[in-house]
Amino acid sequence: MVAEDSGVDYVKWEQWKALSNYRAAADLTKGSLLVGSMLTDKKGLPEGKVVVGLSLKDGQYPRGLKAGDVVAAYRVGDAKGGSGGSSGDGGDSGGGDALLVRSATVDTVTGTNDGIGGGDLPVAVVVNQDEAPALTQAAANGAVSVVRLSTNSGT
């Protein structure tokens, strides 16, 4: 028993059959009122894929990066100490920049990435599950850079 309000996108009881094409986009709790923003028509991740969060600094991503872009991710060293040589670097043989992920799809980009204002750019990418450990480790160390790949098959 909820008052009708055109400003709120309620899901009405009569609409329940249409919900089979949607899944929860937020935590649903018993007794709460269901509104449209709590649902999504996006499918879940395919088998063997995971989402990895990155916090990229200026120079570690191309301007205009957006959801749906296909990128490659590289382990990069800092200008002071270079790359490699530190313990805990894991699966990489050190020395030089290394390809971490050949092809990842950008899931979300939070904030602006126009190069103005500095700060970190939160980016989530979908990768193969076996690529996640190395990418996550590099991301935690601020040592990952992404490169947008061409979507044209001829280039």
C-alpha positions in Angstrom: 0.0 0.0 0.0 2.0 2.9 -1.3 0.7 6.2 -2.5 0.9 6.8 -6.3 3.7 9.2 -7.2 4.7 9.9 -10.8 8.1 11.1 -9.6 9.1 7.6 -8.4 9.7 4.7 -10.7 7.7 2.1 -8.7 7.5 -1.5 -10.0 3.8 -2.3 -9.7 2.5 -5.7 -8.8 0.9 -6.0 -12.3 4.4 -5.7 -13.8 6.0 -8.7 -12.1 5.9 -10.9 -15.2 8.1 -8.4 -17.0 10.8 -8.7 -14.4 12.0 -12.0 -15.7 14.2 -10.0 -18.2 15.9 -8.2 -15.3 18.2 -8.9 -12.4 18.9 -7.0 -9.2 21.4 -4.2 -9.6 21.4 -3.4 -5.8 20.9 -5.4 -2.6 17.2 -6.1 -2.2 15.9 -6.4 1.4 12.6 -8.0 2.5 9.8 -5.5 2.9 11.5 -2.7 0.8 9.7 -1.0 -2.0 11.0 -2.1 -5.5 11.9 0.8 -7.8 13.3 0.6 -11.4 16.8 1.8 -10.4 17.2 -1.4 -8.3 17.0 -3.5 -11.5 19.2 -3.9 -14.6 18.8 -5.7 -17.9 22.5 -6.3 -18.1 23.5 -10.0 -17.9 26.0 -11.2 -15.3 29.6 -11.9 -16.2 30.4 -14.8 -18.6 32.0 -17.9 -17.1 35.7 -17.4 -16.4 35.5 -13.5 -16.4 36.0 -11.2 -13.5 35.9 -7.4 -12.9 39.1 -5.8 -11.7 39.2 -2.2 -10.3 42.0 0.1 -11.3 42.8 3.6 -10.0 44.7 5.2 -12.9 46.6 8.5 -12.7 47.1 11.0 -15.5 49.3 9.4 -18.1 48.2 5.9 -17.3 45.1 6.0 -19.5 44.0 7.6 -22.8 41.7 10.6 -22.7 38.1 9.9 -23.4 38.2 6.3 -22.0 34.7 5.0 -21.7 32.7 1.9 -20.9 32.8 -0.6 -23.8 36.3 0.4 -24.9 38.7 -2.5 -25.4 42.1 -2.0 -23.8 45.4 -3.7 -23.1 47.0 -3.4 -19.7 50.7 -3.1 -19.1 52.9 -3.3 -15.9 54.9 -0.1 -15.8 57.7 1.1 -13.6 57.9 4.4 -11.8 60.3 7.0 -13.0 62.4 6.9 -9.8 63.0 3.2 -9.2 62.3 1.6 -12.5 60.3 -1.6 -12.6 61.2 -5.0 -11.2 63.7 -5.8 -8.5 61.3 -5.4 -5.6 60.3 -8.5 -3.7 56.6 -9.5 -4.1 56.5 -8.6 -7.8 55.2 -12.1 -8.5 54.8 -13.7 -11.9 56.7 -11.1 -13.8 60.4 -11.7 -14.6 61.1 -8.0 -13.7 63.0 -5.5 -15.8 61.0 -3.5 -18.3 57.3 -3.0 -19.1 55.2 -6.2 -19.5 51.9 -7.0 -21.0 49.5 -8.0 -18.2 46.3 -8.3 -20.2 46.1 -8.5 -24.0 42.4 -7.5 -24.3 40.1 -6.3 -21.6 36.7 -4.5 -21.9 36.1 -1.4 -19.8 33.1 -2.0 -17.6 32.8 1.4 -15.9 34.7 4.7 -15.7 33.8 6.8 -12.7 34.5 10.6 -13.0 35.9 12.6 -15.8 39.0 11.6 -17.8 39.6 14.8 -19.8 43.0 15.4 -18.3 41.8 18.4 -16.3 42.0 18.5 -12.6 44.3 15.6 -12.0 43.5 12.9 -9.4 42.9 9.2 -9.9 40.4 7.8 -12.4 38.5 4.8 -11.1 38.1 2.3 -13.9 36.7 -1.3 -13.8 37.7 -3.7 -16.5 36.5 -7.2 -17.4 39.3 -9.7 -17.8 39.9 -13.5 -17.8 40.0 -14.9 -14.3 43.5 -16.1 -14.7 44.7 -12.6 -15.6 43.3 -11.0 -12.5 46.0 -11.8 -9.9 48.8 -10.1 -11.8 46.6 -7.1 -12.9 45.3 -6.7 -9.3 48.9 -6.7 -7.9 50.1 -4.2 -10.4 47.0 -2.0 -9.8 47.6 -2.1 -6.0 51.1 -0.8 -6.6 50.0 2.0 -9.0 52.0 0.2 -11.7 49.5 -0.4 -14.4 48.7 1.6 -17.6 46.0 0.9 -20.1 46.1 1.5 -23.9 42.9 1.7 -26.0 42.9 -0.9 -28.8 41.6 -0.3 -32.2 38.1 -1.7 -32.8 38.6 -1.8 -36.6 39.5 -5.2 -37.8 41.8 -3.8 -40.4 44.1 -1.8 -38.1 
